Amino acid sequence: MSQPEVAVANPLEPAPTEPAPHEHGYTANKEAYLRRLKRIEGQVRGIARMVDEDKYCIDILTQVAAVTKALHAVSLGLVEEHIGHCVVGAASEPNPELRAEAIDFKVKEATDAIGRLLR
C-alpha cells in the first residue's frame, strides 16, 4: 500500500495569503448601523405584539411610521456612504479608460438605489 502524497511548501515561494476582505463604505460605521438595525428590529417586534394584543389602529400606524422613518435614516446613511466611498473610489481609478466606466456604474447603482427608496 502506498503512502499518500503530502504537499510540501516551497520555501522560495511566498506563502499563500488570504485575500483582503473588501471594505465597504459603511465599514467604519458598521457597529453603529448594527445597533440602529437591532433597535428597529425591536420596534418591529413591538408592532407585532401590538397587533397580537389588538391595540388601536392609529397607535400601530404611529409605530409603523416611526420604524419607516428609522429605516429611511439608515438608508440615507448607506447612500451617503456609498457615494463617499464607492463612487469616489471609482473616480480615483488610475486607468482613464476604466475610470469613466467605473464612475458611471457606481453612480447608476446609487441612483437605482435612491429610486427604489422613493417608490
Summary of the structure (lengths in Angstrom):
residues: 119
radius of gyration: 23.7
end to end distance: 68.1
largest distance: 78.1
contacts: 247
relative contact order: 0.10
helix: 71%
strand: 0%
